[in-house]
């Protein structure tokens, strides 16, 4: 299960309100970044084969099958600091994260 803080839900809702009304919030893991994998947040208009849809406090979160294994028990938060706002990821499966907080590695 994915957990979104109230701050993350509010920010996703704010950004989504500027999109087409039918768009879906997509959360994925992609290879790359400083530590091997990075989190990718986007909006999509379609649910693809293999996608799972989670309904979290009024936000539909779509996750592809390949990413789902990397995101079990992921907690997503949003906070503002002197450098601006950003999503913060707390992944209990990650063995290392980089300074940016968006890139992580897993044990093999």
Biopython code that builds the backbone (N, CA, C, O; Angstrom):
import numpy as np
from Bio.PDB.StructureBuilder import StructureBuilder

atoms = [
    (1, "UNK", "N", (0.828, -1.181, 0.000)),
    (1, "UNK", "CA", (0.000, 0.000, 0.000)),
    (1, "UNK", "C", (0.875, 1.248, 0.000)),
    (1, "UNK", "O", (1.921, 1.286, 0.648)),
    (2, "UNK", "N", (0.450, 2.234, -0.710)),
    (2, "UNK", "CA", (1.137, 3.523, -0.789)),
    (2, "UNK", "C", (0.467, 4.480, 0.193)),
    (2, "UNK", "O", (-0.753, 4.450, 0.352)),
    (3, "UNK", "N", (1.249, 5.321, 0.845)),
    (3, "UNK", "CA", (0.715, 6.286, 1.799)),
    (3, "UNK", "C", (1.095, 7.696, 1.329)),
    (3, "UNK", "O", (2.265, 7.979, 1.072)),
    (4, "UNK", "N", (0.097, 8.568, 1.222)),
    (4, "UNK", "CA", (0.324, 9.968, 0.868)),
    (4, "UNK", "C", (-0.032, 10.824, 2.070)),
    (4, "UNK", "O", (-1.123, 10.699, 2.626)),
    (5, "UNK", "N", (0.889, 11.696, 2.474)),
    (5, "UNK", "CA", (0.590, 12.603, 3.582)),
    (5, "UNK", "C", (-0.465, 13.605, 3.129)),
    (5, "UNK", "O", (-0.738, 13.743, 1.936)),
    (6, "UNK", "N", (-1.047, 14.295, 4.090)),
    (6, "UNK", "CA", (-2.045, 15.315, 3.753)),
    (6, "UNK", "C", (-1.427, 16.406, 2.882)),
    (6, "UNK", "O", (-2.077, 16.917, 1.970)),
    (7, "UNK", "N", (-0.166, 16.763, 3.162)),
    (7, "UNK", "CA", (0.517, 17.775, 2.358)),
    (7, "UNK", "C", (0.716, 17.294, 0.920)),
    (7, "UNK", "O", (0.548, 18.070, -0.020)),
    (8, "UNK", "N", (1.074, 16.013, 0.742)),
    (8, "UNK", "CA", (1.247, 15.458, -0.605)),
    (8, "UNK", "C", (-0.086, 15.412, -1.338)),
    (8, "UNK", "O", (-0.153, 15.762, -2.517)),
    (9, "UNK", "N", (-1.152, 14.984, -0.658)),
    (9, "UNK", "CA", (-2.478, 14.958, -1.270)),
    (9, "UNK", "C", (-2.898, 16.346, -1.726)),
    (9, "UNK", "O", (-3.432, 16.508, -2.823)),
    (10, "UNK", "N", (-2.660, 17.342, -0.890)),
    (10, "UNK", "CA", (-3.027, 18.717, -1.239)),
    (10, "UNK", "C", (-2.262, 19.211, -2.454)),
    (10, "UNK", "O", (-2.836, 19.843, -3.341)),
    (11, "UNK", "N", (-0.967, 18.923, -2.496)),
    (11, "UNK", "CA", (-0.153, 19.384, -3.627)),
    (11, "UNK", "C", (-0.531, 18.657, -4.913)),
    (11, "UNK", "O", (-0.619, 19.285, -5.968)),
    (12, "UNK", "N", (-0.755, 17.357, -4.846)),
    (12, "UNK", "CA", (-1.180, 16.614, -6.037)),
    (12, "UNK", "C", (-2.519, 17.162, -6.524)),
    (12, "UNK", "O", (-2.711, 17.357, -7.724)),
    (13, "UNK", "N", (-3.443, 17.410, -5.598)),
    (13, "UNK", "CA", (-4.738, 17.986, -5.964)),
    (13, "UNK", "C", (-4.591, 19.356, -6.604)),
    (13, "UNK", "O", (-5.284, 19.670, -7.571)),
    (14, "UNK", "N", (-3.687, 20.177, -6.065)),
    (14, "UNK", "CA", (-3.462, 21.510, -6.619)),
    (14, "UNK", "C", (-2.938, 21.417, -8.047)),
    (14, "UNK", "O", (-3.429, 22.113, -8.935)),
    (15, "UNK", "N", (-1.949, 20.566, -8.270)),
    (15, "UNK", "CA", (-1.371, 20.410, -9.609)),
    (15, "UNK", "C", (-2.394, 19.795, -10.557)),
    (15, "UNK", "O", (-2.521, 20.214, -11.708)),
    (16, "UNK", "N", (-3.121, 18.801, -10.062)),
    (16, "UNK", "CA", (-4.122, 18.128, -10.898)),
    (16, "UNK", "C", (-5.208, 19.094, -11.338)),
    (16, "UNK", "O", (-5.736, 18.959, -12.442)),
    (17, "UNK", "N", (-5.552, 20.062, -10.505)),
    (17, "UNK", "CA", (-6.613, 21.011, -10.841)),
    (17, "UNK", "C", (-6.248, 21.868, -12.056)),
    (17, "UNK", "O", (-7.125, 22.479, -12.667)),
    (18, "UNK", "N", (-4.984, 21.913, -12.402)),
    (18, "UNK", "CA", (-4.529, 22.679, -13.571)),
    (18, "UNK", "C", (-4.483, 21.820, -14.829)),
    (18, "UNK", "O", (-4.159, 22.315, -15.908)),
    (19, "UNK", "N", (-4.808, 20.533, -14.696)),
    (19, "UNK", "CA", (-4.791, 19.579, -15.806)),
    (19, "UNK", "C", (-6.216, 19.381, -16.318)),
    (19, "UNK", "O", (-7.166, 19.978, -15.812)),
    (20, "UNK", "N", (-6.339, 18.535, -17.328)),
    (20, "UNK", "CA", (-7.666, 18.112, -17.782)),
    (20, "UNK", "C", (-8.360, 17.405, -16.623)),
    (20, "UNK", "O", (-7.699, 16.775, -15.797)),
    (21, "UNK", "N", (-9.663, 17.503, -16.558)),
    (21, "UNK", "CA", (-10.392, 16.958, -15.409)),
    (21, "UNK", "C", (-10.292, 15.441, -15.281)),
    (21, "UNK", "O", (-10.446, 14.914, -14.179)),
    (22, "UNK", "N", (-10.040, 14.734, -16.361)),
    (22, "UNK", "CA", (-10.039, 13.274, -16.331)),
    (22, "UNK", "C", (-8.644, 12.650, -16.178)),
    (22, "UNK", "O", (-8.511, 11.429, -16.254)),
    (23, "UNK", "N", (-7.620, 13.453, -15.968)),
    (23, "UNK", "CA", (-6.275, 12.879, -15.873)),
    (23, "UNK", "C", (-6.092, 12.110, -14.570)),
    (23, "UNK", "O", (-6.741, 12.384, -13.560)),
    (24, "UNK", "N", (-5.194, 11.146, -14.631)),
    (24, "UNK", "CA", (-4.867, 10.296, -13.495)),
    (24, "UNK", "C", (-3.446, 10.601, -13.034)),
    (24, "UNK", "O", (-2.575, 10.908, -13.848)),
    (25, "UNK", "N", (-3.220, 10.515, -11.744)),
    (25, "UNK", "CA", (-1.888, 10.715, -11.186)),
    (25, "UNK", "C", (-1.137, 9.389, -11.265)),
    (25, "UNK", "O", (-1.600, 8.373, -10.745)),
    (26, "UNK", "N", (0.030, 9.405, -11.921)),
    (26, "UNK", "CA", (0.819, 8.187, -12.111)),
    (26, "UNK", "C", (2.114, 8.296, -11.304)),
    (26, "UNK", "O", (2.816, 9.305, -11.351)),
    (27, "UNK", "N", (2.405, 7.226, -10.565)),
    (27, "UNK", "CA", (3.636, 7.112, -9.786)),
    (27, "UNK", "C", (4.393, 5.911, -10.324)),
    (27, "UNK", "O", (3.841, 4.814, -10.408)),
    (28, "UNK", "N", (5.661, 6.110, -10.691)),
    (28, "UNK", "CA", (6.446, 5.021, -11.269)),
    (28, "UNK", "C", (7.878, 5.073, -10.752)),
    (28, "UNK", "O", (8.328, 6.078, -10.202)),
    (29, "UNK", "N", (8.566, 3.974, -10.942)),
    (29, "UNK", "CA", (9.998, 3.877, -10.670)),
    (29, "UNK", "C", (10.675, 3.601, -11.994)),
    (29, "UNK", "O", (10.255, 2.727, -12.753)),
    (30, "UNK", "N", (11.738, 4.364, -12.267)),
    (30, "UNK", "CA", (12.473, 4.187, -13.518)),
    (30, "UNK", "C", (13.954, 4.025, -13.216)),
    (30, "UNK", "O", (14.447, 4.551, -12.219)),
    (31, "UNK", "N", (14.664, 3.301, -14.071)),
    (31, "UNK", "CA", (16.113, 3.176, -13.862)),
    (31, "UNK", "C", (16.799, 4.511, -14.127)),
    (31, "UNK", "O", (16.421, 5.249, -15.038)),
    (32, "UNK", "N", (17.806, 4.807, -13.324)),
    (32, "UNK", "CA", (18.569, 6.040, -13.505)),
    (32, "UNK", "C", (18.762, 6.752, -12.188)),
    (32, "UNK", "O", (18.565, 6.168, -11.122)),
    (33, "UNK", "N", (19.141, 7.994, -12.258)),
    (33, "UNK", "CA", (19.399, 8.774, -11.058)),
    (33, "UNK", "C", (20.747, 8.432, -10.461)),
    (33, "UNK", "O", (21.481, 7.599, -10.992)),
    (34, "UNK", "N", (21.064, 9.068, -9.372)),
    (34, "UNK", "CA", (22.370, 8.910, -8.715)),
    (34, "UNK", "C", (22.556, 7.526, -8.098)),
    (34, "UNK", "O", (23.679, 7.030, -8.008)),
    (35, "UNK", "N", (21.451, 6.899, -7.673)),
    (35, "UNK", "CA", (21.554, 5.658, -6.909)),
    (35, "UNK", "C", (21.012, 4.427, -7.625)),
    (35, "UNK", "O", (20.997, 3.341, -7.044)),
    (36, "UNK", "N", (20.571, 4.566, -8.856)),
    (36, "UNK", "CA", (20.115, 3.398, -9.602)),
    (36, "UNK", "C", (18.680, 3.462, -10.077)),
    (36, "UNK", "O", (18.369, 3.017, -11.182)),
    (37, "UNK", "N", (17.787, 4.022, -9.241)),
    (37, "UNK", "CA", (16.373, 4.164, -9.594)),
    (37, "UNK", "C", (15.916, 5.561, -9.178)),
    (37, "UNK", "O", (16.498, 6.172, -8.282)),
    (38, "UNK", "N", (14.868, 6.061, -9.837)),
    (38, "UNK", "CA", (14.284, 7.316, -9.403)),
    (38, "UNK", "C", (12.770, 7.249, -9.496)),
    (38, "UNK", "O", (12.208, 6.462, -10.257)),
    (39, "UNK", "N", (12.124, 8.097, -8.699)),
    (39, "UNK", "CA", (10.665, 8.177, -8.680)),
    (39, "UNK", "C", (10.228, 9.123, -9.785)),
    (39, "UNK", "O", (10.810, 10.191, -9.970)),
    (40, "UNK", "N", (9.198, 8.720, -10.516)),
    (40, "UNK", "CA", (8.671, 9.531, -11.606)),
    (40, "UNK", "C", (7.197, 9.803, -11.322)),
    (40, "UNK", "O", (6.398, 8.874, -11.210)),
    (41, "UNK", "N", (6.846, 11.071, -11.206)),
    (41, "UNK", "CA", (5.474, 11.502, -10.980)),
    (41, "UNK", "C", (4.976, 12.167, -12.253)),
    (41, "UNK", "O", (5.648, 13.035, -12.810)),
    (42, "UNK", "N", (3.803, 11.761, -12.712)),
    (42, "UNK", "CA", (3.264, 12.351, -13.941)),
    (42, "UNK", "C", (1.751, 12.223, -13.940)),
    (42, "UNK", "O", (1.162, 11.613, -13.048)),
    (43, "UNK", "N", (1.139, 12.805, -14.949)),
    (43, "UNK", "CA", (-0.295, 12.658, -15.153)),
    (43, "UNK", "C", (-0.505, 11.911, -16.457)),
    (43, "UNK", "O", (0.242, 12.098, -17.418)),
    (44, "UNK", "N", (-1.527, 11.063, -16.485)),
    (44, "UNK", "CA", (-1.783, 10.219, -17.636)),
    (44, "UNK", "C", (-3.282, 10.211, -17.886)),
    (44, "UNK", "O", (-4.078, 10.408, -16.967)),
    (45, "UNK", "N", (-3.653, 9.983, -19.123)),
    (45, "UNK", "CA", (-5.074, 9.959, -19.467)),
    (45, "UNK", "C", (-5.652, 8.559, -19.540)),
    (45, "UNK", "O", (-6.865, 8.407, -19.679)),
    (46, "UNK", "N", (-4.816, 7.528, -19.450)),
    (46, "UNK", "CA", (-5.319, 6.170, -19.632)),
    (46, "UNK", "C", (-4.691, 5.210, -18.630)),
    (46, "UNK", "O", (-3.545, 5.370, -18.209)),
    (47, "UNK", "N", (-5.472, 4.225, -18.270)),
    (47, "UNK", "CA", (-4.971, 3.111, -17.466)),
    (47, "UNK", "C", (-4.525, 2.043, -18.451)),
    (47, "UNK", "O", (-5.279, 1.663, -19.347)),
    (48, "UNK", "N", (-3.304, 1.561, -18.286)),
    (48, "UNK", "CA", (-2.741, 0.570, -19.202)),
    (48, "UNK", "C", (-2.883, -0.838, -18.615)),
    (48, "UNK", "O", (-3.127, -1.004, -17.420)),
    (49, "UNK", "N", (-2.729, -1.825, -19.459)),
    (49, "UNK", "CA", (-2.796, -3.215, -19.022)),
    (49, "UNK", "C", (-1.729, -3.444, -17.945)),
    (49, "UNK", "O", (-0.568, -3.076, -18.127)),
    (50, "UNK", "N", (-2.121, -4.038, -16.849)),
    (50, "UNK", "CA", (-1.193, -4.322, -15.756)),
    (50, "UNK", "C", (-1.134, -3.235, -14.697)),
    (50, "UNK", "O", (-0.574, -3.454, -13.623)),
    (51, "UNK", "N", (-1.702, -2.067, -14.978)),
    (51, "UNK", "CA", (-1.708, -0.990, -13.993)),
    (51, "UNK", "C", (-2.610, -1.344, -12.818)),
    (51, "UNK", "O", (-3.612, -2.043, -12.969)),
    (52, "UNK", "N", (-2.234, -0.850, -11.657)),
    (52, "UNK", "CA", (-3.092, -0.953, -10.480)),
    (52, "UNK", "C", (-3.509, 0.466, -10.116)),
    (52, "UNK", "O", (-2.711, 1.400, -10.200)),
    (53, "UNK", "N", (-4.752, 0.616, -9.714)),
    (53, "UNK", "CA", (-5.275, 1.927, -9.336)),
    (53, "UNK", "C", (-5.604, 1.898, -7.851)),
    (53, "UNK", "O", (-6.323, 1.017, -7.378)),
    (54, "UNK", "N", (-5.067, 2.875, -7.120)),
    (54, "UNK", "CA", (-5.332, 3.025, -5.695)),
    (54, "UNK", "C", (-6.127, 4.311, -5.509)),
    (54, "UNK", "O", (-5.810, 5.334, -6.115)),
    (55, "UNK", "N", (-7.131, 4.261, -4.692)),
    (55, "UNK", "CA", (-7.942, 5.443, -4.385)),
    (55, "UNK", "C", (-7.523, 5.921, -2.999)),
    (55, "UNK", "O", (-7.849, 5.293, -1.991)),
    (56, "UNK", "N", (-6.803, 7.028, -2.959)),
    (56, "UNK", "CA", (-6.268, 7.541, -1.705)),
    (56, "UNK", "C", (-6.832, 8.927, -1.432)),
    (56, "UNK", "O", (-6.374, 9.916, -2.004)),
    (57, "UNK", "N", (-7.810, 8.993, -0.571)),
    (57, "UNK", "CA", (-8.427, 10.261, -0.167)),
    (57, "UNK", "C", (-8.788, 11.149, -1.355)),
    (57, "UNK", "O", (-8.436, 12.329, -1.388)),
    (58, "UNK", "N", (-9.490, 10.576, -2.324)),
    (58, "UNK", "CA", (-9.970, 11.358, -3.458)),
    (58, "UNK", "C", (-9.004, 11.458, -4.623)),
    (58, "UNK", "O", (-9.352, 12.029, -5.656)),
    (59, "UNK", "N", (-7.805, 10.921, -4.487)),
    (59, "UNK", "CA", (-6.824, 10.936, -5.572)),
    (59, "UNK", "C", (-6.670, 9.509, -6.091)),
    (59, "UNK", "O", (-6.420, 8.580, -5.323)),
    (60, "UNK", "N", (-6.823, 9.350, -7.406)),
    (60, "UNK", "CA", (-6.559, 8.050, -8.014)),
    (60, "UNK", "C", (-5.077, 7.995, -8.355)),
    (60, "UNK", "O", (-4.586, 8.809, -9.136)),
    (61, "UNK", "N", (-4.365, 7.037, -7.771)),
    (61, "UNK", "CA", (-2.939, 6.853, -8.023)),
    (61, "UNK", "C", (-2.786, 5.591, -8.866)),
    (61, "UNK", "O", (-3.211, 4.507, -8.465)),
    (62, "UNK", "N", (-2.171, 5.746, -10.045)),
    (62, "UNK", "CA", (-1.969, 4.638, -10.969)),
    (62, "UNK", "C", (-0.503, 4.222, -10.905)),
    (62, "UNK", "O", (0.397, 5.055, -11.010)),
    (63, "UNK", "N", (-0.277, 2.916, -10.732)),
    (63, "UNK", "CA", (1.086, 2.378, -10.656)),
    (63, "UNK", "C", (1.184, 1.192, -11.593)),
    (63, "UNK", "O", (0.345, 0.291, -11.553)),
    (64, "UNK", "N", (2.217, 1.188, -12.447)),
    (64, "UNK", "CA", (2.403, 0.066, -13.369)),
    (64, "UNK", "C", (2.924, -1.140, -12.591)),
    (64, "UNK", "O", (3.489, -0.999, -11.507)),
    (65, "UNK", "N", (2.724, -2.322, -13.163)),
    (65, "UNK", "CA", (3.071, -3.577, -12.484)),
    (65, "UNK", "C", (4.546, -3.652, -12.120)),
    (65, "UNK", "O", (4.882, -4.126, -11.034)),
    (66, "UNK", "N", (5.434, -3.197, -12.998)),
    (66, "UNK", "CA", (6.875, -3.274, -12.721)),
    (66, "UNK", "C", (7.269, -2.371, -11.550)),
    (66, "UNK", "O", (8.141, -2.736, -10.761)),
    (67, "UNK", "N", (6.648, -1.215, -11.427)),
    (67, "UNK", "CA", (6.991, -0.279, -10.352)),
    (67, "UNK", "C", (6.423, -0.700, -9.013)),
    (67, "UNK", "O", (6.986, -0.374, -7.968)),
    (68, "UNK", "N", (5.325, -1.414, -9.033)),
    (68, "UNK", "CA", (4.615, -1.751, -7.804)),
    (68, "UNK", "C", (5.512, -2.462, -6.791)),
    (68, "UNK", "O", (5.421, -2.195, -5.592)),
    (69, "UNK", "N", (6.367, -3.355, -7.254)),
    (69, "UNK", "CA", (7.258, -4.087, -6.338)),
    (69, "UNK", "C", (8.230, -3.170, -5.611)),
    (69, "UNK", "O", (8.640, -3.470, -4.489)),
    (70, "UNK", "N", (8.605, -2.055, -6.236)),
    (70, "UNK", "CA", (9.555, -1.121, -5.627)),
    (70, "UNK", "C", (8.883, -0.133, -4.679)),
    (70, "UNK", "O", (9.559, 0.569, -3.927)),
    (71, "UNK", "N", (7.558, -0.078, -4.716)),
    (71, "UNK", "CA", (6.843, 0.969, -3.998)),
    (71, "UNK", "C", (6.026, 0.475, -2.807)),
    (71, "UNK", "O", (5.251, 1.240, -2.232)),
    (72, "UNK", "N", (6.188, -0.781, -2.433)),
    (72, "UNK", "CA", (5.431, -1.303, -1.298)),
    (72, "UNK", "C", (5.752, -0.502, -0.038)),
    (72, "UNK", "O", (6.912, -0.324, 0.334)),
    (73, "UNK", "N", (4.702, -0.032, 0.595)),
    (73, "UNK", "CA", (4.802, 0.753, 1.839)),
    (73, "UNK", "C", (5.523, 2.088, 1.672)),
    (73, "UNK", "O", (6.004, 2.659, 2.651)),
    (74, "UNK", "N", (5.598, 2.584, 0.448)),
    (74, "UNK", "CA", (6.188, 3.906, 0.208)),
    (74, "UNK", "C", (5.335, 4.975, 0.874)),
    (74, "UNK", "O", (4.107, 4.939, 0.792)),
    (75, "UNK", "N", (5.985, 5.920, 1.531)),
    (75, "UNK", "CA", (5.315, 7.097, 2.084)),
    (75, "UNK", "C", (5.787, 8.303, 1.289)),
    (75, "UNK", "O", (6.987, 8.525, 1.130)),
    (76, "UNK", "N", (4.835, 9.076, 0.793)),
    (76, "UNK", "CA", (5.150, 10.272, 0.022)),
    (76, "UNK", "C", (4.660, 11.476, 0.813)),
    (76, "UNK", "O", (3.516, 11.516, 1.266)),
    (77, "UNK", "N", (5.534, 12.446, 0.970)),
    (77, "UNK", "CA", (5.208, 13.684, 1.670)),
    (77, "UNK", "C", (5.536, 14.848, 0.740)),
    (77, "UNK", "O", (6.188, 14.663, -0.288)),
    (78, "UNK", "N", (5.093, 16.021, 1.094)),
    (78, "UNK", "CA", (5.431, 17.230, 0.349)),
    (78, "UNK", "C", (5.785, 18.293, 1.369)),
    (78, "UNK", "O", (5.080, 18.473, 2.362)),
    (79, "UNK", "N", (6.881, 18.998, 1.120)),
    (79, "UNK", "CA", (7.242, 20.089, 2.027)),
    (79, "UNK", "C", (7.950, 21.181, 1.259)),
    (79, "UNK", "O", (8.504, 20.964, 0.182)),
    (80, "UNK", "N", (7.914, 22.353, 1.843)),
    (80, "UNK", "CA", (8.571, 23.528, 1.275)),
    (80, "UNK", "C", (9.788, 23.843, 2.137)),
    (80, "UNK", "O", (9.753, 23.711, 3.360)),
    (81, "UNK", "N", (10.863, 24.262, 1.478)),
    (81, "UNK", "CA", (12.034, 24.712, 2.210)),
    (81, "UNK", "C", (12.622, 25.915, 1.469)),
    (81, "UNK", "O", (11.987, 26.447, 0.558)),
    (82, "UNK", "N", (13.798, 26.338, 1.839)),
    (82, "UNK", "CA", (14.402, 27.518, 1.214)),
    (82, "UNK", "C", (14.656, 27.336, -0.278)),
    (82, "UNK", "O", (14.717, 28.319, -1.017)),
    (83, "UNK", "N", (14.804, 26.107, -0.724)),
    (83, "UNK", "CA", (15.069, 25.833, -2.134)),
    (83, "UNK", "C", (13.778, 25.646, -2.926)),
    (83, "UNK", "O", (13.831, 25.425, -4.136)),
    (84, "UNK", "N", (12.626, 25.730, -2.273)),
    (84, "UNK", "CA", (11.345, 25.536, -2.942)),
    (84, "UNK", "C", (10.655, 24.304, -2.404)),
    (84, "UNK", "O", (11.120, 23.683, -1.448)),
    (85, "UNK", "N", (9.552, 23.957, -3.019)),
    (85, "UNK", "CA", (8.786, 22.805, -2.573)),
    (85, "UNK", "C", (9.169, 21.552, -3.323)),
    (85, "UNK", "O", (9.721, 21.612, -4.421)),
    (86, "UNK", "N", (8.874, 20.428, -2.725)),
    (86, "UNK", "CA", (9.152, 19.170, -3.399)),
    (86, "UNK", "C", (8.567, 17.989, -2.664)),
    (86, "UNK", "O", (8.300, 18.045, -1.464)),
    (87, "UNK", "N", (8.375, 16.932, -3.400)),
    (87, "UNK", "CA", (7.897, 15.687, -2.815)),
    (87, "UNK", "C", (9.065, 14.978, -2.149)),
    (87, "UNK", "O", (10.187, 14.998, -2.656)),
    (88, "UNK", "N", (8.796, 14.357, -1.022)),
    (88, "UNK", "CA", (9.793, 13.603, -0.272)),
    (88, "UNK", "C", (9.317, 12.149, -0.217)),
    (88, "UNK", "O", (8.146, 11.873, 0.046)),
    (89, "UNK", "N", (10.234, 11.240, -0.466)),
    (89, "UNK", "CA", (9.900, 9.817, -0.542)),
    (89, "UNK", "C", (10.584, 9.064, 0.585)),
    (89, "UNK", "O", (11.781, 9.227, 0.821)),
    (90, "UNK", "N", (9.811, 8.239, 1.277)),
    (90, "UNK", "CA", (10.332, 7.419, 2.370)),
    (90, "UNK", "C", (10.009, 5.971, 2.015)),
    (90, "UNK", "O", (8.889, 5.499, 2.212)),
    (91, "UNK", "N", (11.012, 5.281, 1.490)),
    (91, "UNK", "CA", (10.813, 3.923, 0.988)),
    (91, "UNK", "C", (11.528, 2.938, 1.913)),
    (91, "UNK", "O", (12.758, 2.938, 1.968)),
    (92, "UNK", "N", (10.783, 2.097, 2.642)),
    (92, "UNK", "CA", (11.423, 1.156, 3.558)),
    (92, "UNK", "C", (12.263, 0.095, 2.851)),
    (92, "UNK", "O", (13.071, -0.575, 3.495)),
    (93, "UNK", "N", (12.087, -0.070, 1.540)),
    (93, "UNK", "CA", (12.876, -1.058, 0.796)),
    (93, "UNK", "C", (14.221, -0.510, 0.333)),
    (93, "UNK", "O", (15.111, -1.281, -0.025)),
    (94, "UNK", "N", (14.377, 0.795, 0.334)),
    (94, "UNK", "CA", (15.617, 1.406, -0.157)),
    (94, "UNK", "C", (16.747, 1.181, 0.840)),
    (94, "UNK", "O", (16.575, 1.386, 2.042)),
    (95, "UNK", "N", (17.906, 0.758, 0.335)),
    (95, "UNK", "CA", (19.065, 0.596, 1.212)),
    (95, "UNK", "C", (19.950, 1.838, 1.193)),
    (95, "UNK", "O", (20.793, 2.027, 2.070)),
    (96, "UNK", "N", (19.743, 2.693, 0.168)),
    (96, "UNK", "CA", (20.489, 3.942, 0.077)),
    (96, "UNK", "C", (19.683, 4.933, -0.742)),
    (96, "UNK", "O", (18.949, 4.552, -1.655)),
    (97, "UNK", "N", (19.826, 6.203, -0.408)),
    (97, "UNK", "CA", (19.213, 7.270, -1.198)),
    (97, "UNK", "C", (20.275, 8.324, -1.444)),
    (97, "UNK", "O", (21.252, 8.427, -0.702)),
    (98, "UNK", "N", (20.072, 9.103, -2.490)),
    (98, "UNK", "CA", (21.037, 10.164, -2.757)),
    (98, "UNK", "C", (20.578, 11.447, -2.064)),
    (98, "UNK", "O", (19.499, 11.492, -1.474)),
    (99, "UNK", "N", (21.385, 12.456, -2.141)),
    (99, "UNK", "CA", (21.088, 13.715, -1.471)),
    (99, "UNK", "C", (19.819, 14.376, -1.954)),
    (99, "UNK", "O", (19.163, 15.077, -1.184)),
    (100, "UNK", "N", (19.455, 14.175, -3.199)),
    (100, "UNK", "CA", (18.249, 14.815, -3.734)),
    (100, "UNK", "C", (16.987, 14.166, -3.183)),
    (100, "UNK", "O", (15.923, 14.787, -3.188)),
    (101, "UNK", "N", (17.087, 12.922, -2.708)),
    (101, "UNK", "CA", (15.946, 12.223, -2.145)),
    (101, "UNK", "C", (15.031, 11.592, -3.165)),
    (101, "UNK", "O", (14.076, 10.909, -2.794)),
    (102, "UNK", "N", (15.295, 11.801, -4.442)),
    (102, "UNK", "CA", (14.451, 11.220, -5.503)),
    (102, "UNK", "C", (15.053, 9.983, -6.112)),
    (102, "UNK", "O", (14.411, 9.330, -6.934)),
    (103, "UNK", "N", (16.270, 9.639, -5.733)),
    (103, "UNK", "CA", (16.958, 8.492, -6.294)),
    (103, "UNK", "C", (17.294, 7.531, -5.159)),
    (103, "UNK", "O", (17.624, 7.952, -4.051)),
    (104, "UNK", "N", (17.204, 6.228, -5.453)),
    (104, "UNK", "CA", (17.437, 5.240, -4.403)),
    (104, "UNK", "C", (18.002, 3.957, -5.010)),
    (104, "UNK", "O", (17.963, 3.751, -6.223)),
    (105, "UNK", "N", (18.525, 3.106, -4.134)),
    (105, "UNK", "CA", (18.991, 1.799, -4.564)),
    (105, "UNK", "C", (18.389, 0.742, -3.649)),
    (105, "UNK", "O", (17.997, 1.013, -2.514)),
    (106, "UNK", "N", (18.333, -0.472, -4.185)),
    (106, "UNK", "CA", (17.770, -1.605, -3.451)),
    (106, "UNK", "C", (18.825, -2.681, -3.323)),
    (106, "UNK", "O", (19.776, -2.717, -4.104)),
    (107, "UNK", "N", (18.668, -3.563, -2.343)),
    (107, "UNK", "CA", (19.580, -4.701, -2.267)),
    (107, "UNK", "C", (19.256, -5.667, -3.389)),
    (107, "UNK", "O", (18.102, -5.767, -3.807)),
    (108, "UNK", "N", (20.228, -6.356, -3.865)),
    (108, "UNK", "CA", (20.008, -7.283, -4.995)),
    (108, "UNK", "C", (19.861, -8.683, -4.505)),
    (108, "UNK", "O", (19.670, -9.600, -5.303)),
]
sb = StructureBuilder()
sb.init_structure("model")
sb.init_model(0)
sb.init_chain("A")
sb.init_seg("    ")
for serial, (resi, resn, name, xyz) in enumerate(atoms, 1):
    if name == "N":
        sb.init_residue(resn, " ", resi, " ")
    sb.init_atom(name, np.array(xyz, "f"), 0.0, 1.0, " ", f" {name:<3s}", serial, name[0])
structure = sb.get_structure()
